[in-house]
Amino acid sequence: MTSRERVLSAIAHVQTDSPPSDYFFTPEIHSRLMEHFQVVRDEQVFDALHTDIRYVNPPYVGPPLQQSPEGVITTIWGIRKKRMPNDYGDYEEPVEFPYADWVSVEEAERFPWPSPDWYEYSAIPELCNRHPGRAIAVGGFGVQDFINGIAFGRGVEQTLMDIALSDPVYLYILEKRHRFYLEMIDRTLLAGKGRIDLVLCGDDFGTQRGLLVSPETFDQVFSAKKKEFFDMVHSHGARITHHCCGSSVDLVPRFISIGMDALQTIQPRAEGMNPYEFKKRFGDKITLHGGVDVQGWLQGASTEDVEGEVFRLCEQVGAGGGFILSPCHNIQPDVPLKNVLAVYGAVRKYARGR
């Protein structure tokens, strides 16, 4: 069974030789793995870990994005970010909020919004051809991203108030993001000519203990746009895997009803997201994409414990398909390298034992 067959079978809820695996990382972990494997290209790390999915996206060819000598970069959305240090590494954070003071749609209309024309879609076939036998995914956590992506430009508190009050400025920005990614991903899938299997998109609807927005608010503000995007992806024969941090369990029936194929970020420590219980409730209707806890467990576990948990996930959550094993979020910088290697070594060992 090829990697592509394994991933497509898992999403179709068909038993595979072993669950497919995927890799999400922080720059610090990725650099350490590149050094460990003595490789120089990103995809060589994926190859060394023997994961099943490769991520490609059209190259950016739009107007040059500004970067200051102090390391402040400007995104396509006009948001200036800088890497901010923490105890274990650093993380990109906004240094200003360009949308924060807008009180009218007219102000938002005057902003220089990005264009889907800023990408070279003709490069997609060659990028896909570099990964024979692998499942191909496009997109990323920031595709759609109607809460975080707008909060980076408007502030978290203002964005949450906007959602609660259906503020016209927020709804205008929401529509701009929706139309941009709808067209960009549509053109990417067209260029892929059937070779692209998955689209990764995202929104964080959960906190650690429950929902960030009510089910009713999800229905009113987000559901129709999600469904339009999912339907477009399905029209190309591809499938959706949707990133969602935190406890989203109370939205899962809605996710299923609008066509979400896989939920990425099965976060064991978030309320209601234990992968074994989640599998019992929803495993025949939506694929679980995640399951390995990086919120503290992987940092402190022994390699023997890691192997045992990966075997258990493969055996129980992987039963009958519907599971892609991966870290529940990017592997954090404080995870010992031996435990990262143990996760993917255990997947291979499980596959050999079947």
C-alpha positions as CSV (number, residue, x, y, z in Angstrom):
1,M,0.0,0.0,0.0
2,T,1.4,3.4,-1.0
3,S,1.3,6.4,1.3
4,R,-1.4,7.9,-0.9
5,E,-3.5,4.8,-0.9
6,R,-3.1,4.6,2.9
7,V,-4.3,8.2,3.4
8,L,-7.2,8.0,1.0
9,S,-8.3,4.7,2.5
10,A,-8.1,6.1,6.1
11,I,-10.3,9.1,5.2
12,A,-12.7,6.7,3.5
13,H,-12.9,4.8,6.8
14,V,-11.3,1.7,5.3
15,Q,-8.9,-0.4,7.4
16,T,-5.3,0.2,6.3
17,D,-2.1,-1.8,6.8
18,S,-1.3,0.8,9.5
19,P,-2.7,4.3,10.1
20,P,-1.0,7.0,8.0
21,S,1.2,9.5,9.8
22,D,1.8,13.2,9.5
23,Y,4.2,15.8,10.9
24,F,3.6,19.3,12.3
25,F,6.5,21.2,13.8
26,T,7.9,24.4,15.3
27,P,11.1,25.8,13.6
28,E,13.2,24.8,16.5
29,I,12.2,21.1,16.3
30,H,12.5,21.1,12.5
31,S,16.0,22.5,12.7
32,R,17.1,19.9,15.2
33,L,15.7,17.1,13.0
34,M,17.5,18.5,10.0
35,E,20.7,18.4,11.9
36,H,20.0,14.9,13.3
37,F,19.3,13.5,9.8
38,Q,22.0,15.6,8.2
39,V,19.7,17.0,5.5
40,V,19.2,20.4,4.0
41,R,15.7,20.4,2.5
42,D,12.4,20.4,4.4
43,E,10.9,17.4,2.6
44,Q,14.0,15.3,3.5
45,V,12.8,15.5,7.1
46,F,9.3,14.2,6.1
47,D,11.1,11.4,4.1
48,A,13.3,10.5,7.1
49,L,10.3,10.2,9.4
50,H,8.5,8.1,6.7
51,T,5.3,10.2,6.9
52,D,2.6,9.8,4.3
53,I,1.5,13.4,3.5
54,R,3.5,16.1,1.6
55,Y,2.4,19.7,1.7
56,V,2.8,21.9,-1.4
57,N,1.5,25.4,-2.2
58,P,1.9,27.8,-5.2
59,P,5.0,30.0,-4.9
60,Y,4.3,33.7,-4.0
61,V,5.1,36.0,-6.9
62,G,3.3,39.1,-5.7
63,P,4.6,42.5,-4.6
64,P,7.7,42.2,-2.4
65,L,6.8,41.8,1.3
66,Q,8.5,44.3,3.5
67,Q,11.0,43.1,6.2
68,S,12.7,45.6,8.5
69,P,16.3,45.3,9.9
70,E,14.7,44.5,13.3
71,G,13.0,41.4,11.8
72,V,9.5,42.8,11.4
73,I,7.8,41.2,8.4
74,T,4.6,42.3,6.7
75,T,2.2,39.6,5.7
76,I,0.0,39.6,2.5
77,W,-2.8,40.8,4.8
78,G,-0.9,43.9,5.8
79,I,-0.1,42.7,9.3
80,R,3.4,43.4,10.7
81,K,4.8,40.5,12.8
82,K,7.9,39.8,14.7
83,R,9.3,36.7,16.3
84,M,8.9,37.1,20.1
85,P,11.1,35.0,22.4
86,N,9.7,32.6,25.0
87,D,11.3,30.1,27.4
88,Y,11.9,27.6,24.7
89,G,12.1,29.4,21.4
90,D,10.1,32.2,19.7
91,Y,6.8,32.8,18.1
92,E,5.5,35.2,15.5
93,E,3.3,37.9,17.0
94,P,1.7,41.1,15.6
95,V,3.5,44.3,16.5
96,E,0.5,46.5,15.6
97,F,-3.2,46.1,14.6
98,P,-3.9,47.9,11.3
99,Y,-7.6,47.1,11.3
100,A,-8.2,48.0,15.0
101,D,-9.5,51.6,14.5
102,W,-11.9,50.9,11.7
103,V,-15.5,51.7,12.5
104,S,-17.0,51.8,9.0
105,V,-16.9,49.4,6.1
106,E,-15.7,52.3,3.9
107,E,-12.4,52.4,5.9
108,A,-12.0,48.6,5.3
109,E,-12.7,49.0,1.6
110,R,-9.7,51.4,1.2
111,F,-7.2,48.9,2.6
112,P,-4.8,47.3,0.1
113,W,-6.1,43.7,0.2
114,P,-4.2,40.8,-1.3
115,S,-5.1,39.2,-4.6
116,P,-5.1,35.5,-5.6
117,D,-3.1,36.6,-8.7
118,W,-0.1,36.9,-6.4
119,Y,0.7,33.1,-6.7
120,E,2.2,31.0,-9.5
121,Y,-0.3,28.2,-9.9
122,S,1.5,26.7,-12.9
123,A,4.2,25.4,-10.6
124,I,1.9,23.0,-8.8
125,P,2.2,20.0,-11.2
126,E,6.0,19.9,-10.8
127,L,5.7,20.4,-7.0
128,C,3.4,17.4,-6.9
129,N,5.6,15.3,-9.1
130,R,8.4,15.5,-6.5
131,H,6.4,13.2,-4.2
132,P,5.4,10.1,-6.1
133,G,3.3,7.7,-4.1
134,R,2.7,10.3,-1.3
135,A,-0.6,11.9,-0.5
136,I,-0.5,15.6,-1.5
137,A,-2.0,18.4,0.6
138,V,-2.3,22.1,0.0
139,G,-3.2,25.0,2.3
140,G,-2.3,25.5,5.9
141,F,-3.6,26.5,9.3
142,G,-4.1,30.1,8.1
143,V,-6.4,29.2,5.2
144,Q,-9.8,30.8,6.1
145,D,-8.7,31.4,9.8
146,F,-11.6,33.8,10.3
147,I,-10.9,34.3,14.0
148,N,-7.1,34.3,14.5
149,G,-6.4,35.7,11.1
150,I,-8.6,38.8,11.7
151,A,-7.6,39.1,15.3
152,F,-4.0,39.6,14.2
153,G,-5.1,42.8,12.5
154,R,-7.9,43.9,14.8
155,G,-7.0,42.5,18.3
156,V,-8.5,39.5,20.1
157,E,-10.9,41.4,22.3
158,Q,-12.3,43.5,19.4
159,T,-12.6,40.5,17.2
160,L,-14.6,38.5,19.8
161,M,-16.9,41.5,20.3
162,D,-17.3,41.9,16.6
163,I,-18.4,38.2,16.3
164,A,-20.9,38.6,19.1
165,L,-22.4,41.8,17.7
166,S,-22.1,40.8,13.9
167,D,-20.1,44.0,13.4
168,P,-20.2,45.1,9.7
169,V,-16.5,45.8,9.7
170,Y,-15.6,42.3,10.9
171,L,-18.1,40.7,8.4
172,Y,-16.5,42.7,5.6
173,I,-13.0,41.4,6.5
174,L,-14.4,37.9,6.9
175,E,-15.8,38.0,3.4
176,K,-12.5,39.3,2.0
177,R,-10.6,36.4,3.6
178,H,-13.3,33.9,2.4
179,R,-13.3,35.0,-1.2
180,F,-9.5,35.2,-1.3
181,Y,-9.0,31.6,-0.1
182,L,-12.0,30.3,-2.1
183,E,-10.4,31.5,-5.3
184,M,-6.8,30.7,-4.4
185,I,-7.4,27.1,-3.4
186,D,-9.8,26.6,-6.3
187,R,-7.0,27.7,-8.7
188,T,-4.5,25.5,-6.9
189,L,-6.7,22.5,-7.2
190,L,-7.4,23.2,-10.9
191,A,-3.6,23.3,-11.5
192,G,-3.2,20.0,-9.6
193,K,-5.4,18.2,-12.2
194,G,-6.6,15.6,-9.7
195,R,-3.3,15.0,-8.0
196,I,-4.1,16.9,-4.8
197,D,-5.8,14.8,-2.1
198,L,-6.2,17.1,0.9
199,V,-6.8,20.7,1.7
200,L,-5.8,21.9,5.1
201,C,-7.7,24.9,6.4
202,G,-8.5,26.1,9.9
203,D,-10.2,28.1,12.6
204,D,-9.8,27.8,16.4
205,F,-13.4,27.5,17.7
206,G,-12.4,26.0,21.1
207,T,-10.7,26.9,24.3
208,Q,-9.1,24.2,26.6
209,R,-12.4,23.7,28.4
210,G,-15.1,24.4,25.8
211,L,-16.2,26.4,22.8
212,L,-15.0,29.9,22.0
213,V,-18.2,30.7,20.1
214,S,-21.7,29.2,20.7
215,P,-23.1,26.6,18.2
216,E,-25.7,29.3,17.3
217,T,-23.0,31.8,16.5
218,F,-21.1,29.2,14.4
219,D,-24.3,28.6,12.4
220,Q,-25.0,32.4,11.9
221,V,-21.4,33.6,11.1
222,F,-19.3,30.7,9.9
223,S,-21.2,27.7,8.8
224,A,-22.3,28.8,5.3
225,K,-18.8,29.9,4.3
226,K,-17.2,26.7,5.6
227,K,-19.7,24.7,3.6
228,E,-19.1,26.7,0.4
229,F,-15.4,26.2,0.8
230,F,-15.8,22.5,1.5
231,D,-18.1,22.0,-1.4
232,M,-15.6,23.7,-3.7
233,V,-12.8,21.4,-2.5
234,H,-15.0,18.3,-3.0
235,S,-15.9,19.4,-6.5
236,H,-12.2,18.8,-7.4
237,G,-12.2,15.3,-5.8
238,A,-10.1,16.4,-2.8
239,R,-10.9,16.1,0.9
240,I,-10.9,18.6,3.8
241,T,-8.8,18.4,6.9
242,H,-9.7,21.2,9.2
243,H,-7.4,22.5,12.0
244,C,-9.2,23.5,15.2
245,C,-7.4,23.9,18.5
246,G,-9.0,23.2,21.8
247,S,-12.4,21.6,22.7
248,S,-14.6,21.6,19.6
249,V,-16.5,18.5,20.5
250,D,-19.8,20.3,20.7
251,L,-19.5,21.5,17.1
252,V,-18.5,18.2,15.6
253,P,-22.1,17.2,14.5
254,R,-22.2,20.5,12.7
255,F,-18.7,19.9,11.2
256,I,-19.9,16.6,9.9
257,S,-23.2,18.0,8.5
258,I,-21.4,20.6,6.4
259,G,-18.9,18.1,4.9
260,M,-15.7,18.2,7.0
261,D,-13.8,15.1,6.2
262,A,-11.2,15.2,8.9
263,L,-10.7,17.2,12.1
264,Q,-7.0,18.1,12.6
265,T,-5.9,18.8,16.2
266,I,-7.4,16.0,18.2
267,Q,-6.0,17.5,21.4
268,P,-6.2,14.8,24.2
269,R,-6.0,17.3,27.1
270,A,-8.8,19.5,25.8
271,E,-12.3,18.8,27.2
272,G,-14.0,16.1,25.3
273,M,-11.2,15.5,22.8
274,N,-9.6,12.3,24.2
275,P,-9.0,10.4,21.0
276,Y,-10.3,7.1,22.3
277,E,-13.6,8.5,23.4
278,F,-13.8,10.8,20.4
279,K,-13.4,7.7,18.2
280,K,-16.3,6.0,19.9
281,R,-18.6,9.0,19.4
282,F,-17.7,10.2,15.9
283,G,-15.1,7.8,14.4
284,D,-17.4,6.4,11.7
285,K,-18.4,9.9,10.5
286,I,-15.2,12.0,10.6
287,T,-11.5,11.2,10.4
288,L,-9.3,12.0,13.4
289,H,-6.1,13.8,12.4
290,G,-3.8,14.2,15.4
291,G,-4.0,12.4,18.8
292,V,-0.4,12.6,20.1
293,D,-0.3,15.0,23.0
294,V,2.3,17.8,22.8
295,Q,0.8,19.9,25.6
296,G,3.0,18.3,28.2
297,W,2.8,14.5,27.8
298,L,5.3,14.1,24.9
299,Q,7.7,16.4,26.8
300,G,7.9,14.1,29.8
301,A,7.2,10.6,28.6
302,S,9.8,7.9,28.3
303,T,10.5,6.5,24.9
304,E,8.9,3.2,26.0
305,D,5.7,5.1,27.0
306,V,5.7,6.9,23.6
307,E,6.0,3.7,21.8
308,G,3.2,2.1,23.9
309,E,0.8,5.0,23.3
310,V,1.5,5.1,19.6
311,F,0.8,1.4,19.4
312,R,-2.5,1.9,21.3
313,L,-3.5,4.8,19.1
314,C,-2.8,2.8,16.0
315,E,-4.7,-0.3,17.3
316,Q,-7.7,1.4,18.8
317,V,-8.2,4.7,17.1
318,G,-7.0,3.3,13.8
319,A,-9.5,0.4,13.8
320,G,-11.6,0.6,10.7
321,G,-9.7,3.5,9.3
322,G,-10.7,7.1,10.0
323,F,-7.4,8.0,11.7
324,I,-4.2,9.9,10.6
325,L,-1.7,9.8,13.4
326,S,0.2,13.1,14.1
327,P,1.0,15.5,16.9
328,C,-2.1,17.3,18.2
329,H,-0.4,20.6,17.2
330,N,3.1,21.6,16.1
331,I,5.7,19.7,18.1
332,Q,6.9,22.2,20.7
333,P,10.6,23.2,21.2
334,D,10.7,21.6,24.7
335,V,10.0,18.1,23.4
336,P,13.1,15.9,23.6
337,L,14.3,14.8,20.1
338,K,14.4,11.2,21.2
339,N,10.6,11.3,21.8
340,V,9.9,12.8,18.4
341,L,11.9,10.0,16.8
342,A,10.2,7.5,19.1
343,V,6.7,8.6,17.7
344,Y,7.6,7.9,14.1
345,G,9.8,4.9,14.9
346,A,6.8,3.4,16.7
347,V,4.5,3.9,13.6
348,R,7.0,2.0,11.4
349,K,7.4,-0.7,14.0
350,Y,3.6,-1.1,14.3
351,A,3.3,-1.3,10.5
352,R,6.0,-4.0,10.3
353,G,4.3,-6.0,13.0
354,R,0.9,-6.3,11.2
